[in-house]
Amino acid sequence: MKTLGEKIKIIRKLNKLNQIEFSHIIGVSQGTLSELEKDKYKPSLETVIALKLNFSVDLDWLLFEDAVISNTGIFRVQIDNLESNLISGFRKLNLVDKQEIEGIVNLKLKRYK
């Protein structure tokens, strides 16, 4: 089972951020982030909330489970590395580029109908 610190590091790595960038986003120092990732202590409630708000972290997974999952209504689905990388990259795009990607996906999906 992965530790809380390991899961925080996974979130950072999946979003392709270094410790300085990630710590700035979640409102802690780089040193504090390093300590959290090494499980030297537990994150504050404010840090957990920042992870949820900034990275849409599934709090059940973060606090209780040992799999990368995402809630979709009442169901849970497994997200593999490819999907995770696509989502991470997609979130960094501007609106026009996101809409272009959506159009490409819709064209590809028409093949399977």
Secondary structure, DSSP 8 states (H G I E B T S, - for coil): ---HHHHHHHHHHHTT--HHHHHHHHTS-HHHHHHHHTTSS---HHHHHHHHHHH---HHHHHT-SS-EEEETTEEEE--HHHHHHHHHHHTS-HHHHHHHHHHHHHHHHTT-
